């Protein structure tokens, strides 16, 4: 883990009021906030971005990193997958997007080869364990994968940026590093 690494977490489309309609104005505005936040992190020296590649927030953030990488080749996208075939039950267009991101990524890591009950949680913990910053699109629901990931990041003292998906307000939980004299 380095100070230049940020992981993404966020809800699946079914948790948003607009569901899978990415043309909805609230979705478009959320993506603009994500773009600005990721760009600000890159401007502050964050170069490595970890994505769990789930539908919704993860894929949107991955696309943003790949877009920014065209202007800043120092940026790297690391795709951390829970298992092979994560996308197998998605729509054809979602699978196509997923695969197009994977081929452009700097690295693809499989936490498990095959699906298991805990592979998603293991993937989420890997993301937090290997980053110093967590960028979360989080609605406050504790009983969710995103909620568990934010909670784990808090336990480990990570710097966390939480974007409310509806208001798009960004809340920062920045950990102050102690200095030894």
Secondary structure, DSSP 8 states (H G I E B T S, - for coil): --TTEEEEEE--GGGSTTTT-TTSHHHHHHHHHHHHHHHHHHHTT--EEEE---TTHHHHHHHHHHHHHTT-TT-EEEEEESSTTTTTTS-HHHHHHHHHHHHHSSEEEES-SS--TTHHHHHHHHHHHT-SEEEEE--S-SSSHHHHHHHHHHHTT-EEEEE-TTT--EEEE--------
